[in-house]
């Protein structure tokens, strides 16, 4: 495992955060032998070789159909079936524990001073589609002993994700007691409050409560981390060009991600940070730190983050 960076607890750039997390993403060596019917999306742990010849495809017996590390697509399993393959040896999916935190956070039926937990629940759905084997926990109150137990419980996972945090809160203090907080912030917006920690050689992501900020942090940090653990390719999100109908207004000190709706070739920025904003977004526009904001009428690249995997 890599040692913490000498810039511990500084605000890290997104590139530095990804690089540090990547140093812990050693591909899991656990494997499963699985039937083709459930193999789509899984990563091959060994070469898949033909049992039967497929003359039309120029594949003979014992030929390698797909190499180790290939992530199977729907059409791939059809070809394997034609080659007489009924099951494959695949890497187990990396295990991720997702723990929502905060006072007054409930799973359903929120009272007048409570709120339904959505950030962690939504991230659990994304993490599953990104190839993770997810354990989603009930929300944990802002209580040091309860938080300590919750973090320790999931240290058997490959990565732990905690939502509802901000620098200097009780959760951060608990994580610091258990391990090392290597970055208090990441220079992205939304999501600047994202923290990175290492506890017992496990990467721990501390994500904000805001659904938009948590999604930005997860897409930019958790997704590549899970792909690294799974030895799966990190494919770029599909994107399209569109024209802004109004200017963007971002902080030039950080890399910003702006949700937009699309109407034909026109992109309209969304300004909220709640679940509705995150859900309404048809795509996201990236503005790197130090670059001028696009103006109304400018053409921008809109990435579709909801394309899976």
JOQUI-V273421 format. One line per field, one symbol per residue. ss: DSSP state (~ for helix, > for strand, _ for the rest). phi: phi as a letter, one per 40 degrees, with the letter a starting at -180 (. if undefined). psi: psi as a letter, one per 40 degrees, with the letter a starting at -180 (. if undefined). A space follows every 50 residues. Layout:
ss=???
phi=???
psi=???
This chain:
ss=__________>>_~~~~~~~~~________>>>>>~~~____>>___>>_ ___>~~~_>____>>>____>__~~~~~~~~~____>>>>>___>>>>>> >___>>________>>__~~~~~~~~~~~___>>>>>>>>___~~~~~~~ ~~~_____>>>>>______~~~~~~~~~_>>>>_>>_>>_____>>>>>_ _>>>>>>___~~~~~~~~~~~~~~~~~~~~________>>>>>>______ ____>>>>>>>>>__>>>>_____~~~~~~__>>>>>___________>> >>>______
phi=.ccdcccdgcccccccccccccccccdcbcbbcbcccbccgcbccbccbc cbcbdcbfbbdgcccbcdgcccbdcccccccccgcbabcbcccccbcbbc bhcgcbcafcccbbaccbccccccccdccchcccbbcccbccbdcccccc ccccccccabbbbgbadgccccccccccabccacabcbachcccbbabbf gbcbbbbccddccccdccccbcdcccccccfbccccccaacabccaccbb cccbcbbbcbcbbgbbbbcbbcbcccccccccabbcbcdgbccccdgccb cbcccccbc
psi=iiiiiefheihiidddddddddeeghhiehiihiidefeheihhdiihih diigddefhiheihdiihehhhidddddddddeehdiihiiihihhhhhi iiiehidifhadfiihhddddddddddddeeihhhhiiihighddddddd dddeeeidihhhifiiheidddddddddbhhehdihgihiedehihihhf ehhhhhiidhdddddddddddddddddddefiigiiiiiiiihheiiigi heeihihhiiihgbehhhiieieiddddddheahhhhiheiihiiheihi hhhgeehi.
